[in-house]
Amino acid sequence: MTTTQVRAACPHDCPDTCALLVTVENGVATEVKGDPEHPTTAGVLCTKVSRYTERTYSPDRLLYPLRRVGKKGEGKFERISWDEALDAIAARLKPLAATAPEAILPYSYAGTMGLLQGEAMAMRFFNTIGASQLDRTICATAGATGYRYTVGASIGTDLEQFQHAKLILIWGGNPIASNLHFWTRAQEAKRNGAKLIAIDPYRSLTAEKCHQHIAPMPGTDAALALGMMHVLIAEDLLDHDYIAQHTVGFEPLKARAAEWPPERVARICGITEAEVLELARTYGQMAKAGEPVAIRLNYGVQRVRGGGTAVRNIACLPALVGAWRHAAGGVQLSSSGSFPSDKPALQRSDLLKQPTRTINMVTIGDDLLRPASPEFGPRVDAVIVYNSNPVAVAPDSSKVAEAFAREDLFTVVLEHFQTDTADYADIVLPATTQLEHTDVHTAYGHLYMMANNPAIAPLGEAKPNTEIFRLLAARMGLDDPCFRESDDELAAKAFRKNDARAVHFDWESLKRKGWQKLNMPAAPFAHGNFATPSGKCEFYSETMLKDGLDPLPGYIENYESAASSPELAAKYPLAMISPPARNFLNSTFVNVQSLRATEGEPHLDLNPEDAAERGINHGDMVRIFNDRGSFVAKARVTPKARKGLAVGLSIWWKKLAPDGKNANEVTSQRLTDMGRAPTFYDTLVQVEKAA
């Protein structure tokens, strides 16, 4: 027996991007574990990825190309050869590429976060044929935009410093489920005497283990941050020297914050005035005493109409109190801006011969049903889906399914499993999992460049995304030399040369080691040097003004709330959010039997008062509905959901739910205030016992 251990990296949409060690015996992966030497992974994996061999060797893996033989959505296919599949795809795409290339649309996101199997060879292909561009906004762009206006780039507190903080605000996230290695650091800080405060409408697993939980209504985080600013300024809990040297716009910010006294904030957020005061005072007083105070800000706050503004407001707080002076102070939303990734070299936007339209992935339901017009351009006649499952994850799901059911829409899906979206494909192509291909990774929760080495040969006839797009390019007659570059050659171009952050980057050495930390200062903004136009933290943003936005922190009501839509709120009085279930990652892992068995079935958490008003008991099947659609789930009557809130932990594959539907039946295609992102948590519903 030959046993080897291969260095790899977790590919999934999670801040942790764990370093993996894969044990291979006679060509079979027998174990996936965390690398104990990697400082952030520290040998520990989440329950999902620790079962990665179960997913890779699942009997449900797609191992051969398939062609549809039934109606769209039925999921009936026959096995065909790769030659037949490639010929069929080229036969449909070539005429479109020659006459109306914008009628071809890619649809992808973070099924893998790898720079190669994500958008490297794929974007070379779509740029060369002149396909429509996809605005990939479904997760993070509202918050990233608000943060960038304020701080300049997605750079913040290093994960490895949080254990030294004395106060940590965990704002809009549930790291026990979605950021395990941050939670490990937060727990260490707690043991060292730090106070942990969770700010989340839902009493999540994380909130239960913090010293304090504050539960504002969804979409009101921007108001809470303004209330904190009001108290910090009114009670002079400020670092005046830091403000003077490293910020712009304090005086107009002071005037704006004066409009947000705690009583107004409490009324809007649905919390007490005392909670607003105590939160601001704890934050400001500890900072003024010289203690490191940190915020772990996550994307839950930005999935509402004013989501970008909420992140911007929160990102102003560390500069007001000088928290950036400390390596363990400041805020982390994402570390992705720390990496000098060379996406132009990988994706080759220069291959695009002329400008082409951009379609937002959030509005895919409407856009696939849109006819040709001078404003829109040609109708979308072909979609290639990879690294995503839009029929399950995109909002306004019934509209998305209706769109993919178009018989005249040619759909190709690259997948590991027969997902909800694959059921609507004309051609399904089997893709490799992370254990079967080469990739290179950045992270958005730590500062390590990561290598993924293939541990096993591809199963069946599965191929890496990079190879699939090489083969498609060849069938389409695309002969640019870039399509002949190997995955190793692509990986060698992943980071910009001569960038001090990735000093001495070398792909061959990264493959051997598995990871390498960026060269970043421990406290990135201790002396200012923000990546904004002014080089300072911008309380007042001239760039926002030029972009037609309020240049100061503000507050924007949800689309769906009693204040902005009283008639709608009377009809649908419960706000609904659909945060990640602990055992799933978006729609990935839902089909892994052991994980689905642990999760059980779709649930809706409902406050006891709201349940009693509707005659709903714990364990009842309930129908959750609004004007867009409905889905059913089993009620859990629990105070974890604050009054006025319904929580549907997600995202279930529709075909594995009792009624063939999931939470996205009721979410909308509306976009955020900035960043063109979705408003998943800006949703009003009613709940009743299911018939």
N, C-alpha and C positions, 0 to 999 in steps of 0.2 A: 504494500500500500504506500502510495506517495501522498504525503501531506504537506501543504504549503499554506502560507498566510499572506494575503494580498491586502495592500493598503487601498482604501476606497474612501468615498465621501457620500454622505446622505444627500440625495438630490432634491428633497421635497421642500415645499414652500413653508419654511419654518426659519426663524432667526438663528437657530442653533447650528445648522450645517455641520453635523457631527462628523468627526474623523472615525472611520470604520476599519475594523480588521476582519477580513473574511477568511475563514478556514475552509480550505478546499482539499477534499480527499478523493483521489483518483478522478479528478475532473468534476466532482460534484461539490457544490457549496453546502457545507454542513452546519455552519454557524456564522452569524453576523454579530459582532460585539463592538462596543465603543473602544477607541484607542485610549488606554490609560495614560499614555504620555502626552496626549494632546491637552493643553491646559484648560480648555473650555469643556471638552467632552468628558475628560477625566474618567473614561471607562464606562460611562453610564449612557444608556440609550432609552428612549421612550418605549412604551409597550408596543407601539406600531412598528417601528423600524427594527426592534429586536426580533420581530417575527418575519423579517424580510425574505428569508428562504421559503417560508410558507407561501408568500405572495409570488415569488419567482417560479416556484415549482407547482403552482396551483394547477389542478386538472382543468381549470377553466381558461388557462392561458391561450391567447390567440397565437398559433404557431405557423399558420399558412395563409396566403392571400385568399380572400373570399369575394364572391360576387353575389349581389342581391338577387333572390328569385321570388320573393314575396312582395307585398306592399310595403311602402316605407313605414317604418315603425314596428313592423311585425317581427323583425329580427331573423328572417329566414334567408339563409345564404347557402351557396355551394362552393366547394374548394376549387381553386384554379391555380395555375402556375404563376410565378413572378412575371414571366414573359407575357402571359395573357393579361395580367393586371396592368402592367406598364403600357402595353399596347392600347388597352381600353382607355386608360387615363389620357395618354397622348392624343388619341383620336378625338377626345372631347375638348382637350385644352388647346391643341394647335390652332383650330379655326378661330377660337376666341382670342388667343394671343395675337393672331394675325390681323384681326378686325376690330376687336373691342377688348383689349387686355384688362381694362378695369372691371370687366364682368367677372373676373377671377378674383377670389378673396381668400387670403389665409385667415385661419382662426386658431389662435394658440395663446397659451399663457404659461403658467409655472408648474405644469405636470412634472417637468424637471427644471431645476434652476441652473443647470449646466450651461456654460457659455457655448459649447459645441452642439450638444443635442437639443439645445433650445433654439437659438435663432441664427447660428452661423451659416451653415450651408443652405438652410431654408431661406433666409433672407437674400442670399446671393441668387437663388432660383427666382424668387418673386420679383426682386429688383430687375433682373435681366429681362423677364417677360413683360414688365410694366404693369403688374397686377395692382389692384387697389391696396393701399396701406391699411393696416389695422391699428387703431388707437388702443393700445393695451392698458386699459385704465381700471380693470375690474377690482383691483385690490387696494392700491396704495397711493394713487396719484393726487387725490385731494389733499391728504395730509402732507405728502412730500412737497407739494406746491406751496402750501401755507408755511411749512418749515423753511423751505428755500427762500421765500420772501423775507423771512425774519433772520435766519442764521446763515443762509447762503448756499448750503449743500447738506446732504444727508450725512452729517458728521456729528458725533456726540460723545457721551460718556462711554469709555471702554468698559465692556462687560466685566473685565477682570478687576475693576476698581469698586464695583458696587458693594462688595462685602465690607468696605471701609467707611461706607456712608453711615450717618447717624439718624437720618430720616429718609425713607424711601416712599414716595407716592407712586403707587401702581395704578396708572390712570388708563382705563379703557382696555384692559387686557386680563387674561386669565392664564398666567404663565405656567401654572401646574399642568394645564392641558396643551399649551401652545408655545412655551418658551422655558422648558424644564431647567436648562442650565443657568438661566438668569435666576430662576426660583432658588436653585441651590445656593447661589451667591447671596440672595436676599435672606435666606434662612441663616446663613453664616453671620450676616450683619445683625440679624435679630438676636442671635446668641451672644453677639458682642455688645448688645444693649441698644441697637437701633430700633426706632419705632417704624412700623409698617402700616400704611394707610391705603386701603383700596377704594378707588372711586369708580363705581360701576353700577348701572341700574339694577343688576342682578347679583345676588349673593352667591357668587361662584365658589368653586373649591378654593381658589386663592383668597377671595374675600373672607371666607370663613376662618382662615388661618392668619389673618392680619390683626393688628391690635384694634383697628377701627375700620368700619365700612361706611362709606357715604354713598347713597343711592339716588343720584339725580335722575330725572326722566331723560329718556333718549333725546339727543339733540340739544341739550341745555348746558353742555360742558363749557361752551364759550362764555356763557353768562357766569358760570362759577369761577372761571379764570378771571373775568373782569371784576367780580366781587373780591377775589383775593387781591388783585391790584389795588382796588379801592382801600382795603384795610391796610395793606403794606404801606401805601403812600400816606394815608391819614394818620397812621400811628408811627410813621417814620422808621419803618423796619426795612431800611434801604441801605445799599452800599453806594453812597454818593460819589465816591472816587471812581468806582467801576463805571457807574452811569456816565459820569463826565468824560471819562477817557475812551470808553469802548461802546457807547451807544449813540444813536441819533433819534431825536424826536421825543425826548422825555416830557417836555412841557405840554405839547398837544396830547400826549398819552395821559398825563396827569389830569387834564381837563376832561378827557373821555372817561377815565376811571371814576371821576367824581360823580358821573351820572349813574353809577352802579353800586348804591349802598347795599349792605347785606340784606335788608328787608326786601328790596326789589328782587335780588338774586334768589333768595329763598323761595319767594312766591313763584318765580318762573321755573326753578329747578324742582320744586316739590319737596324741598328739604327744610330744615329749621334754620333760622337766622344764627342760632348758636353754632351750628355746624360750619357755616361759612366763616364766622369769626374765629372759631377755634382752629380751623384748618389754616387760615391765613396767618394767624398768630404763631402757631407751631412752626410753620415753614419759615416765617420771617425772623422770629426770635432765635431759633436754632442757628440760622445762617448768620445773624448778627453776633452771636456768641462765638463765631468762628468754626462751627461744626459743618462738615460736608453734608449738604442736603441734595438729594437726587430725585429725579422723576423718570420712571420707566413708562413712557407714553406709548400706547399701542393703537392699532388702527380701528378699534371699535368706535372711537370718538368721531371718526371722519366719514362714517357711512350714512350721513344725513345731509340735508340741503346745505347747511352751514358748516360742513365738516372741515373744509380747509381753514376757515376762520377759527374754528375751535383749536386746531393744532397750532395755528399762528399765535393765538392768545396764550396758550400754555407755554409755547417756546419763548415767550417774552419774560416769563417769571424768573428763570435763573439769572438773567442779566440785571434785573431789578435788585436782587439781594446779593449779587456777587458770587453766586454758587459756582460759576465757571472757574473761579480761582483754584478750586480743589480738583484733583484728579478724580475723586469719588463724588464730585458734585456735578451739577448741570442737568442735562436731560439726554436720554437716548430715545429716538424714534426709530432710526435705522442707521446702520454703519455703512450702507452701500456706497455712499459718496466718498468714502475713504479709499476705495480701490481704483487704481489707475487702469481700468479695463480699456482695451483698445477695440471698442466695438466697430469703428469704421473699418479696421483691418479685417475683422471677422465677418462683418455683414455686408461690406462693400456697397454702400449706398451710391457710390460713384457709377455703378452699373445701371442705375436708373436713368434712362436716356431723356426723359422729360417728366415734369411734375405729374403726380397722379393723385386722385382723391383719397381721402382718409375716412374710413368708416369706424365708428366707435363700437367696440365689442359689447358695451353695455346695451346698446340699442339694436342688437342683432335681430331681435324679434321683428321690430318694425322694418328694419332695412332690408331684410331678405324678402319681405312682402311688398316692398316699394317698387312701383313700375318705373321704367325708364322715363327720364324727364330732363330738360335742359339744366335744371338746378341740381338734380341728383346724379345725372350721367346714366350710363347703361344699367339695366337691371342686372343684379347679381345672378349669374347663371351657373357658376361653379364655386364650390367651397372646399378647401383642403383643411381639415381639422387635425391638429396634432397637439399633444401636451395640454389638452383641455377636454371638457365634457359639457359643452354649452347647454344641451337640453336639460341637464340637471342643475348647472350652476348659474346660468344667466337669469336675470330678473324677468318677471312677467312670463313665467314658464309656459303657459298655455299658448301664448303668442309665438314663443320660440319653437315649440313643437309643431305648431301649424306651419311655420315658415320652413322648417326642415322637411315637412311632409310634402312639399311641392314636388310633383313628379318631374317637372322640367328643371329642377335644381340638381345638378350633378354634384354629388358629395363623395369625397374620399376621406377616410378616417384612418389615421395611424394610431394604433392602440395596443395595449397589453391584454385588454379584456373587452368583452362585448358590452360596452356601457350603454346608457340610454341613448347617447348620440350615435354610437356605432349601429344601433338598430335602424337608423335612418340613412345609412350609407349605401351608395351604389357599389363602391369598392372599399374593402377593409384590408389594410396592410399591417402585418404583424411587426411590432417594434420591440427592440430589446429593452430589458430592464437595466438598472444601474450596475448589476453584477456582470453584465455581458458587453459593456462597451467602455470606451475611453471618454473622459470628460475632465474639464477644469472648472473650478467653482470659486466664486466670491462668496460673501456672506452678508446678511443684513443685521446680524446680532453680535458679531465679533469681528476680529481684524486679521483673520488668517486666510491666505490663499490656499486653496485645497486642490489636490489631485485625486482623480478617480481612475484606478487601473482596472481593466476587465479581469474578473476572477475566474470566469468560466466561459466556454464557447457559447455562442448564441443557441438557444433552444429551437428545435424545429428549423423553420426557415425564417425566423425573425431576423431583422436587420436594424442597425442603428439608424436614427433619423438622418444623420449625415449621409450615410450610404444610400438611403432611400431617395434623398433629394439629388444626389449625384446620378443615380440611375434615371430619375425623372428628367434631369437636365439632358442626359445623353439621348433619351427617347425623343425629347423635344428638339434635338439638333442644336443645343447650346454648346458651343465649343470653346468658351473662354477657359484659359488654363486654370483659373481659380477652382473649377469643378474637379480638377484632378489632384488637388491638395489632400493629403491624408489627414486623419484626425490628429496625429502627432504634429504635423506641420501647422495645423490650425491652432493647436494648444500652445505652440511656441510663440504665437502672435497674440496671446490672450491679454498681456499687459504691456503698456507702453514702455518702450526702452528708455533708459536713462532717467526714469522717474524715481526720485529719491524715496518715495513710499515703498516701491517694490524693488529696492536696491538689490542688485545682483540676482534678479529673477532669472532662473534658468529652468526650462521645462523638464529636462532630464533629471536634474537634482530634486525638483519638486516631486516628480513621480516616485523617486526612491524614498524621500522623507515622508511624503504624503501631505505635508502642510508647512507653511512658512508665514510668520507674522509680519505684517506691514510695519514699516518704519514710521510710526506716528507718535507725536508727543503724548505724554500721559494725560495732560490737561490741555486739550486742543485750543481752548479759547481763554486760557488764563491771562494772556496779555492781548486780548482782542484777536486780531488777525482772522476775523470772520470772512467767509467767502462771498459776502455781499458786495455790491458796487462801491459802497462806502468803506468797506473793511471793518464795519462795526455791526453790532446787533441793531437791526432797524425796527424800532418801535413805530416809526413813520417811514413808509416805503414809497419812494418816488416811482419805483418800478411798478408797484401796484396801481398807483395813480395813472400811469401811462397805459396800463392794461385795463383801465376802466373800472377799477375796484376801489373800495374804501381803503385809503392808505394807512388807517389806524386799526387797531384791534376793535372788533365790534361784535354784534350778535345778529344772527339771521334765524328766524323762526323756521321750524320744519315745514315742509310742504303740507304735511298731514298732521295737524294739531288743532286743539280747540281754539287757539288764538288766531291761526291763519285760515282755518276751514271749519267754522263752528257747526255748519250743517253736516259736513262729513263726520265730524267728531261725535255728533249726536247719534248718527247712524252706526258708526263704528268706534266705540268709545275706548278700546284698548290699544295701546301702543305695542307693537310686536317687534322683537329682535330675534335673530337666528344665529347666535354665536356658534363656534365650532364645538361639536361633541368631542369628548375626550379621546375616544377610540378611532375617530376619523380625522382626516386632514383634507379639508374641502370635500370633494367626492372621492378622493383616493382612500383605499383601504376599506370602503364600505362592503365590498364583495369578499373580503377576507373573513371566512366563516367564524374563526375564533374571536375576532374583534367585533364582528356584528353580533355574535351571541352575547358578548359582554355588554355591548350597548343596549341590546334587547330589541326595542322597537321604537318607532318615532313617538316622542313624548311632547307634551305641552305643559310647562310649569305655569301655574296660575295661583295668585294670591288667595288665601282663604276667604277674604271678603268678596273678591270678584267672583269666586266660585259659588259662594252661597247665594249671591244675587242672581245667579243663573241656574241654581238648582243642580250644580255639578258636584259630584263626589269624586274622591280620589279613586283612580282606576277606571272611571267612565271613559268611553270613547267619545271624543268631541269633534265637532266640525269648526274649523277656523276659516273665516271667509270675509271677503270684501267685494267690491265691484269687479275686480280683476279675476277672481277665482276662489277656490277653496281647497283645503286638504283636511285629512282626518289624522288624529293622533290620540294617544292615551293620556288622559289628564293626570298630572301630579299636583295635588293641592299642597302648596308649600309657601311659607313666608320668604323663601329665597327670592321669589318674584315679588317685587314691591307692588303695592296697590296701583292699579291702572296699567300694569305691564303683563304681557304674555311672552313667554320665552320658549322658542322651539329650537332646541339644540340640533345642529344640522351638519353636513348636507347629505341626506339620504338619496341614494339612487331611486328614481321614481319607480322603476320596475320592482324594487325590493320593499316598497312601502305598501301598506295594506290596500290603499285605494289607487295605487299607481301615480301618486302625486307627492310633491314635497313642498317645503316652505316657500319656494320661489313662485308658487302659484299666486301668491298675494303681494309679492314685491313689485315695484314699478320700474320703468325704464327712465325715470327722471334722473337728471345729473346734478352733481354738487355745484357749489358756488364757484369753485376753481378746480382745475385739474380734470374736468370732464369725467368724473368718477361716479359710481353707482350710489344709490341712496337706500341700500337694503334695510337699514334700521329706521327709516323714515316711513313707517307703514302703520296705518290704523286698520284694525280688524274688529270683528265681533266673534264671540265664541258661544256655541250652543251644544247641547247633547246631540250626538250623531243619531240619525234615525236608525 
